[in-house]
Amino acid sequence: MNAVRMNITIPEDLAHRLDLLVGPRKRSRFIAEALKERIERMEHDKLSKVLEDGYKARRGEGLSIARDFDQLTIEGWDEYSKGKDISRRP
């Protein structure tokens, strides 16, 4: 993995807690892993929102199709539901 050097500023108390938790020699790795997790979570949330919006936009279409089929009856349903073979009719 190629690395890029960045100069960032964080609150002093946060830097102190970071040093206590991981030590000064492992800060970069910890910050990179934390950023990666946060970015992945944000990307996932964004995708979830896009999918949710798409489902909501198409909801009416699906309900309309379902209502169309509610009005139909299936020819031979009684024979089918009783387990008879309706594929070979005289």
C-alpha positions as CSV (number, residue, x, y, z in Angstrom):
1,M,0.0,0.0,0.0
2,N,1.4,3.4,-1.0
3,A,1.3,5.9,1.8
4,V,0.8,9.7,1.7
5,R,2.1,11.9,4.4
6,M,-0.5,14.3,5.8
7,N,-0.3,17.0,8.4
8,I,-3.5,17.1,10.5
9,T,-4.5,18.9,13.6
10,I,-6.5,17.2,16.4
11,P,-7.5,18.3,19.9
12,E,-4.8,17.9,22.5
13,D,-6.9,15.7,24.7
14,L,-7.7,13.4,21.8
15,A,-4.0,13.1,20.9
16,H,-3.1,12.3,24.5
17,R,-5.8,9.5,24.7
18,L,-4.6,8.1,21.4
19,D,-1.0,7.9,22.7
20,L,-2.2,6.2,25.9
21,L,-4.2,3.7,23.9
22,V,-1.9,2.8,21.1
23,G,1.4,4.5,21.8
24,P,3.1,7.3,19.8
25,R,4.7,4.8,17.3
26,K,1.4,3.3,16.2
27,R,-0.7,6.4,15.7
28,S,-0.6,6.4,11.9
29,R,-1.8,2.8,11.6
30,F,-4.6,3.4,14.1
31,I,-5.7,6.6,12.4
32,A,-5.6,4.9,9.0
33,E,-7.7,2.0,10.2
34,A,-10.2,4.2,12.0
35,L,-10.5,6.4,8.8
36,K,-11.0,3.3,6.6
37,E,-13.7,2.0,8.9
38,R,-15.5,5.3,9.0
39,I,-15.3,5.9,5.3
40,E,-16.6,2.4,4.6
41,R,-19.5,3.0,7.0
42,M,-20.3,6.3,5.3
43,E,-20.2,4.7,1.8
44,H,-22.5,1.9,3.1
45,D,-24.9,4.4,4.6
46,K,-25.0,6.4,1.4
47,L,-25.6,3.3,-0.7
48,S,-28.4,2.3,1.6
49,K,-30.1,5.7,1.3
50,V,-29.9,5.5,-2.5
51,L,-31.4,2.0,-2.5
52,E,-34.1,3.0,0.0
53,D,-35.0,6.1,-2.2
54,G,-35.2,3.8,-5.2
55,Y,-37.4,1.3,-3.5
56,K,-39.7,4.1,-2.3
57,A,-39.9,5.6,-5.8
58,R,-40.9,2.2,-7.3
59,R,-43.2,1.2,-4.5
60,G,-46.3,2.5,-6.2
61,E,-45.4,0.7,-9.4
62,G,-45.2,-2.6,-7.6
63,L,-48.5,-2.0,-5.8
64,S,-50.2,-1.2,-9.0
65,I,-49.0,-4.4,-10.6
66,A,-50.1,-6.4,-7.6
67,R,-53.6,-4.8,-7.7
68,D,-53.9,-5.7,-11.4
69,F,-53.2,-9.4,-10.6
70,D,-55.6,-9.3,-7.6
71,Q,-58.5,-9.0,-10.1
72,L,-57.5,-12.1,-12.1
73,T,-58.5,-15.6,-11.4
74,I,-56.4,-18.5,-12.5
75,E,-58.2,-20.9,-14.9
76,G,-58.3,-24.3,-13.4
77,W,-57.2,-23.2,-9.9
78,D,-59.6,-25.6,-8.2
79,E,-58.2,-28.6,-10.0
80,Y,-54.6,-27.4,-9.4
81,S,-55.1,-26.8,-5.7
82,K,-56.6,-30.3,-5.3
83,G,-53.4,-31.8,-6.8
84,K,-54.9,-32.9,-10.1
85,D,-52.9,-32.7,-13.3
86,I,-54.6,-29.9,-15.3
87,S,-51.9,-29.9,-18.0
88,R,-53.6,-32.7,-19.9
89,R,-57.1,-31.6,-20.5
90,P,-59.4,-33.5,-23.0
